[in-house]
Amino acid sequence: MTLTNLDIIVRRGLLEAGLPIHYYFEYLVHSSTCIRELSFDTLKIVNTVRLPINEYGAIDVPNDYVDDVALCISNSGIMQPIPHQKYIDPIRVHNPTTGVFTHQQSVSDNIENDYLWGSAGWMWFWNVNDFGEPTGRFFGATGGTSIGYKFIKERRQIQMTGGFTSGSVVLQYISDGQSVDNASQIDVQAFQCIRAWQEWKKSPNANNGNSPEAYLFYNEKKKLRARLSGMSLVDVKNVLRSSYTASIKN
């Protein structure tokens, strides 16, 4: 992937528009806004960070967090994704004596075993013969795991289930692009799309979504999404061909 940066895009925009360097900050702000809009559904800037878990099992998300891609336990260089659990209560409970927040759930503290073996318990049952040998017909075991997490929007935190009271996890998330500066690396394929946004917001039709400048940006955005797509003509043909199967003909 070839990358450029916002400084190059802004300076190129000023040269093409015949404007002096005094307009640098204005064009930089427009470029930053464009990155924010593109990051939601087109560029999808994914950041990976290791974050600490506090004393009541919560994680403070980064300022540019938009949506999570994965939350993982890092174990011996292997990322084990943690599932979402919608049942987690967003309201924090505090200890009336100490005033500190505490966990609301009481889930197994053996995180790794619970993650690997799911809800293994005394309800498991299997048949054995007179010699104590398993004969199959294994019943009662369930898959999945009871551990997980939930993003609490109003708290700007990720709340973990019980058992997570220390250590850290790895979060992969989509950034809103607003932590960028003029040195931020941007995919070079987005160059003309950002340029179109600059010219739109610099024009008298900055607030008109139906203006020629706006349509130019929308067209450049469509081209950018096509450029970023990994689908090729060979892939399309293969999808069509694999959708047909041989059948008996009369």
PyMOL commands that set and color helices and strands:
alter all, ss='L'
color gray80, all
select helices_A, chain A and resi 6-17+21-41+111-117+153-155+188-202+212-228+233-242
alter helices_A, ss='H'
color red, helices_A
select strands_A, chain A and resi 3-5+46-52+58-60+65-75+78-81+93-94+101-102+149-152+157-160+168-175+185-187
alter strands_A, ss='S'
color yellow, strands_A
deselect
rebuild
show_as cartoon
